Amino acid sequence: MNRIGLMGVGALLALMVGSSTLFVVDQRNYAVVYSLGEIREVIADPGLKFKLPPPLQNVIFVDRRTQTLDSPETRPIFTAEKQSLVIDWLVKWRITEPRQFIRNTGVDLRNAEARLSPIVQAALNEEVTKRTVREMLSTERDKVMTGVMARLQDDAKNFGIEIVDVRIKRVDFASSVTDSVYRRMESERKRVANELRSQGSADSEKIRADADRQREVILAEAYREAQKVKGLGDAEASAIYAEAFGRDPQFAHFYRSLEAYRASFRGKGDVMVVDPSSDFFRVMRGGAAPAK
């Protein structure tokens, strides 16, 4: 029974020792084999690998995928004309030399990013100070990114990494400058709006004056035509009256009497004190008109 127990313990120990000599390398990682605290081997090929059992050899894994470093803070950068800009950037990088990387920064990627970030910021400052705001906002942005990437290549080799890409995400004025720019834009828009309103008022007055002038012209022409027609009508009526009165003088006297009555009794409240036996009421009494 003791022999069986010893054999079980021995088999268990052998299994533990054997399992400690095996490890799997993922295609996303580098496997770094340490031997008594020193890097003995770096394995990049994925698969099942062998090593000596601890403490003779140990394995750590380092991510070999492309990493993204974002600008940790927004610091204003002065352009060639001394304008303050805030620039957000990102850097794509990956480990190419694991030995060099571990010697300089250790196995923690955050250490590498902490050392790489000020280098990127310094390279960006050098590129931005050569250019104007207009160039940074439009024409020269690609050249700035290319220049920063070229400056980072040598420093990146010292860290055992490769710079894959550099991108500028945002270019903006500093908050103090932005407020003044917005105020200036607002003032400019108000000035343009006031000019448009003034121009609109002037145009409306011009149109209104032209319309009033045309109205007066139309009314004057209409009045002239009306007077002309009225004059023709009066002339024709006078001719008809004259012909009628010439044919029958009594009718003429009768008509003039009716016109006199119409003019005298035009208002409902008119009062006249006249002798009823006077010639004025002769027609109303049915009397004949005196012969002329």
C-alpha positions as CSV (number, residue, x, y, z in Angstrom):
1,M,0.0,0.0,0.0
2,N,2.9,2.3,0.8
3,R,4.5,1.4,-2.5
4,I,1.3,2.3,-4.4
5,G,1.1,5.7,-2.6
6,L,4.7,6.5,-3.4
7,M,4.1,5.6,-7.0
8,G,1.0,7.9,-7.1
9,V,2.9,10.7,-5.5
10,G,5.8,10.2,-7.9
11,A,3.4,10.2,-10.9
12,L,1.7,13.3,-9.7
13,L,5.1,15.1,-9.3
14,A,6.2,13.9,-12.7
15,L,2.9,15.2,-14.2
16,M,3.4,18.6,-12.5
17,V,7.0,18.9,-13.7
18,G,6.0,17.8,-17.2
19,S,3.2,20.3,-17.4
20,S,5.4,23.1,-16.2
21,T,7.7,22.5,-19.2
22,L,4.9,23.0,-21.7
23,F,3.4,26.2,-22.8
24,V,1.3,27.5,-25.7
25,V,2.3,30.6,-27.7
26,D,-0.7,32.5,-29.0
27,Q,-0.4,34.2,-32.4
28,R,-1.2,37.6,-30.7
29,N,1.7,37.4,-28.3
30,Y,5.5,37.0,-28.1
31,A,6.7,34.4,-25.6
32,V,9.8,35.6,-23.7
33,V,11.6,32.7,-21.9
34,Y,13.6,33.8,-18.9
35,S,16.5,31.7,-17.4
36,L,17.5,32.8,-14.0
37,G,16.3,36.4,-14.5
38,E,17.8,36.8,-18.0
39,I,16.1,36.6,-21.4
40,R,17.1,33.4,-22.9
41,E,14.8,33.2,-25.9
42,V,11.9,35.1,-27.6
43,I,9.4,32.9,-29.4
44,A,7.2,34.5,-32.1
45,D,5.9,31.4,-33.8
46,P,2.5,30.2,-32.4
47,G,2.1,26.6,-31.1
48,L,3.1,24.2,-28.3
49,K,6.6,24.9,-26.9
50,F,8.9,23.4,-24.3
51,K,11.1,24.9,-21.6
52,L,12.8,23.8,-18.4
53,P,10.7,23.7,-15.3
54,P,10.7,26.6,-12.9
55,P,12.7,28.0,-11.3
56,L,15.2,27.2,-14.1
57,Q,13.1,28.9,-16.8
58,N,9.9,31.1,-16.7
59,V,7.8,32.5,-19.5
60,I,6.0,35.8,-19.9
61,F,3.9,37.0,-22.8
62,V,4.0,40.3,-24.5
63,D,1.2,41.6,-26.7
64,R,2.4,41.9,-30.3
65,R,-0.8,43.5,-31.7
66,T,-1.0,47.1,-32.9
67,Q,-1.6,49.4,-29.9
68,T,-3.3,52.8,-29.9
69,L,-1.9,55.8,-27.9
70,D,-4.2,58.7,-27.5
71,S,-3.1,62.2,-26.5
72,P,-3.3,62.1,-22.7
73,E,-4.0,65.8,-22.3
74,T,-4.7,68.8,-24.5
75,R,-1.9,71.3,-24.2
76,P,-2.0,74.5,-26.3
77,I,0.6,74.7,-29.1
78,F,1.6,78.0,-30.7
79,T,1.7,78.3,-34.4
80,A,4.1,80.4,-36.6
81,E,1.9,83.5,-36.0
82,K,1.7,82.9,-32.3
83,Q,-1.9,81.6,-32.3
84,S,-2.7,79.0,-29.6
85,L,-4.1,75.7,-30.9
86,V,-5.3,72.6,-29.1
87,I,-4.5,69.4,-31.0
88,D,-5.7,65.9,-30.2
89,W,-3.7,63.1,-31.8
90,L,-3.3,59.3,-31.7
91,V,-0.3,57.1,-32.5
92,K,-0.5,53.4,-33.7
93,W,2.4,51.4,-32.6
94,R,3.5,47.8,-32.1
95,I,6.4,45.8,-30.6
96,T,9.0,44.6,-33.1
97,E,11.9,43.8,-30.8
98,P,10.7,42.3,-27.5
99,R,14.2,42.1,-26.0
100,Q,14.8,45.8,-26.5
101,F,11.3,46.7,-25.4
102,I,11.6,44.7,-22.1
103,R,15.0,46.1,-21.3
104,N,13.8,49.7,-21.8
105,T,10.2,49.7,-20.5
106,G,9.5,46.3,-18.9
107,V,6.6,44.1,-19.9
108,D,3.9,46.7,-19.0
109,L,2.6,48.5,-22.1
110,R,1.6,51.5,-20.0
111,N,5.2,52.2,-19.2
112,A,6.0,52.4,-22.9
113,E,3.1,54.7,-23.5
114,A,4.1,57.0,-20.6
115,R,7.6,57.4,-22.2
116,L,6.3,57.7,-25.8
117,S,3.7,60.3,-25.1
118,P,6.0,63.3,-24.3
119,I,8.2,62.4,-27.3
120,V,5.1,62.5,-29.6
121,Q,4.1,65.8,-28.1
122,A,7.5,67.3,-28.6
123,A,7.7,66.2,-32.2
124,L,4.2,67.7,-32.8
125,N,5.2,71.0,-31.2
126,E,8.2,71.3,-33.6
127,E,6.0,70.6,-36.6
128,V,3.2,73.0,-35.6
129,T,5.4,75.9,-34.8
130,K,6.6,76.0,-38.4
131,R,3.0,76.5,-39.8
132,T,0.2,78.9,-39.7
133,V,-3.4,78.3,-38.4
134,R,-4.7,78.1,-42.0
135,E,-2.1,75.4,-42.9
136,M,-2.9,73.4,-39.8
137,L,-6.6,73.5,-40.5
138,S,-6.4,72.6,-44.2
139,T,-3.5,72.3,-46.5
140,E,-0.6,71.1,-44.2
141,R,-2.2,68.6,-41.9
142,D,-1.0,65.6,-43.8
143,K,2.6,67.0,-43.9
144,V,2.5,67.5,-40.1
145,M,1.5,63.9,-39.5
146,T,4.2,62.7,-41.9
147,G,6.8,64.9,-40.2
148,V,5.9,63.7,-36.7
149,M,6.0,60.0,-37.8
150,A,9.5,60.6,-39.3
151,R,10.8,62.2,-36.1
152,L,9.4,59.3,-34.0
153,Q,11.1,56.4,-36.0
154,D,14.5,56.7,-34.4
155,D,13.2,57.1,-30.9
156,A,10.8,54.2,-31.5
157,K,13.7,51.9,-32.4
158,N,15.4,52.5,-29.0
159,F,12.2,51.3,-27.4
160,G,12.0,48.2,-29.6
161,I,8.8,49.3,-31.2
162,E,7.6,50.5,-34.7
163,I,5.4,53.5,-35.3
164,V,2.6,52.3,-37.6
165,D,0.7,55.6,-38.0
166,V,0.2,59.1,-36.7
167,R,-3.1,60.9,-36.9
168,I,-4.4,64.3,-35.9
169,K,-8.0,63.9,-34.6
170,R,-8.9,67.5,-33.8
171,V,-7.5,71.0,-34.3
172,D,-9.2,73.8,-32.4
173,F,-8.4,77.1,-30.9
174,A,-7.8,77.4,-27.1
175,S,-10.9,78.2,-25.1
176,S,-9.9,81.8,-24.6
177,V,-9.2,82.3,-28.3
178,T,-12.4,80.4,-29.2
179,D,-14.5,82.7,-27.2
180,S,-13.1,85.8,-28.9
181,V,-13.4,84.1,-32.3
182,Y,-17.1,83.3,-31.6
183,R,-17.7,86.9,-30.5
184,R,-16.1,88.3,-33.6
185,M,-18.1,85.9,-35.7
186,E,-21.3,87.0,-33.9
187,S,-20.5,90.6,-34.5
188,E,-19.7,90.0,-38.1
189,R,-23.0,88.1,-38.6
190,K,-24.9,91.0,-36.9
191,R,-23.2,93.5,-39.1
192,V,-24.2,91.6,-42.2
193,A,-27.7,91.2,-40.9
194,N,-28.0,94.9,-40.2
195,E,-26.7,95.7,-43.7
196,L,-29.3,93.3,-45.2
197,R,-32.1,94.9,-43.2
198,S,-31.0,98.4,-44.2
199,Q,-30.8,97.3,-47.8
200,G,-34.2,95.7,-47.5
201,S,-35.7,98.8,-46.0
202,A,-34.3,101.0,-48.7
203,D,-35.6,98.6,-51.4
204,S,-39.0,98.5,-49.8
205,E,-39.2,102.4,-49.7
206,K,-38.1,102.5,-53.3
207,I,-40.8,100.0,-54.3
208,R,-43.4,101.8,-52.2
209,A,-42.5,105.2,-53.7
210,D,-42.7,103.8,-57.2
211,A,-46.0,102.2,-56.5
212,D,-47.4,105.5,-55.1
213,R,-46.1,107.3,-58.2
214,Q,-47.7,104.8,-60.5
215,R,-51.0,105.1,-58.5
216,E,-51.0,108.9,-58.9
217,V,-50.3,108.6,-62.6
218,I,-53.1,106.0,-63.1
219,L,-55.6,108.1,-61.0
220,A,-54.6,111.3,-62.9
221,E,-55.1,109.5,-66.3
222,A,-58.4,108.0,-65.2
223,Y,-59.6,111.4,-63.9
224,R,-58.6,113.0,-67.2
225,E,-60.4,110.4,-69.2
226,A,-63.4,110.7,-66.9
227,Q,-63.5,114.5,-67.4
228,K,-63.1,114.1,-71.1
229,V,-66.0,111.7,-71.3
230,K,-68.1,113.8,-68.9
231,G,-67.4,116.9,-71.1
232,L,-68.4,115.0,-74.2
233,G,-71.5,113.9,-72.5
234,D,-72.4,117.4,-71.2
235,A,-71.8,118.8,-74.7
236,E,-74.0,116.2,-76.3
237,A,-76.7,116.7,-73.5
238,S,-76.6,120.4,-74.1
239,A,-77.0,119.9,-77.8
240,I,-80.0,117.7,-77.2
241,Y,-81.5,120.1,-74.6
242,A,-81.0,123.0,-77.0
243,E,-82.7,121.2,-79.9
244,A,-85.6,120.1,-77.6
245,F,-86.0,123.5,-76.1
246,G,-86.0,125.1,-79.6
247,R,-88.8,122.9,-80.7
248,D,-91.0,123.5,-77.6
249,P,-90.4,126.6,-75.5
250,Q,-93.1,125.6,-73.0
251,F,-91.3,122.3,-72.4
252,A,-88.1,124.2,-71.8
253,H,-89.9,126.5,-69.2
254,F,-91.4,123.4,-67.6
255,Y,-88.1,121.6,-67.4
256,R,-86.3,124.7,-65.9
257,S,-89.1,125.0,-63.3
258,L,-88.6,121.3,-62.3
259,E,-84.9,121.9,-62.0
260,A,-85.6,124.9,-59.8
261,Y,-87.9,122.8,-57.6
262,R,-85.3,120.1,-57.4
263,A,-82.6,122.6,-56.3
264,S,-84.9,124.3,-53.8
265,F,-86.2,121.2,-52.1
266,R,-83.1,119.1,-52.1
267,G,-82.9,118.6,-48.3
268,K,-85.7,117.1,-46.3
269,G,-85.4,119.7,-43.6
270,D,-85.4,122.7,-46.0
271,V,-88.0,125.4,-45.2
272,M,-89.1,128.1,-47.6
273,V,-91.6,131.0,-47.0
274,V,-93.0,132.0,-50.4
275,D,-96.3,133.4,-51.5
276,P,-98.2,130.5,-53.0
277,S,-99.7,132.8,-55.7
278,S,-96.3,133.7,-57.0
279,D,-95.0,132.6,-60.4
280,F,-92.6,130.1,-58.7
281,F,-95.5,127.7,-58.0
282,R,-97.3,128.2,-61.3
283,V,-96.2,124.9,-62.7
284,M,-97.2,123.1,-59.4
285,R,-100.6,124.6,-59.6
286,G,-101.0,123.4,-63.1
287,G,-100.9,126.8,-64.7
288,A,-99.3,127.3,-68.1
289,A,-96.0,128.9,-68.3
290,P,-95.9,132.5,-69.4
291,A,-95.0,133.0,-72.9
292,K,-91.5,134.3,-73.6
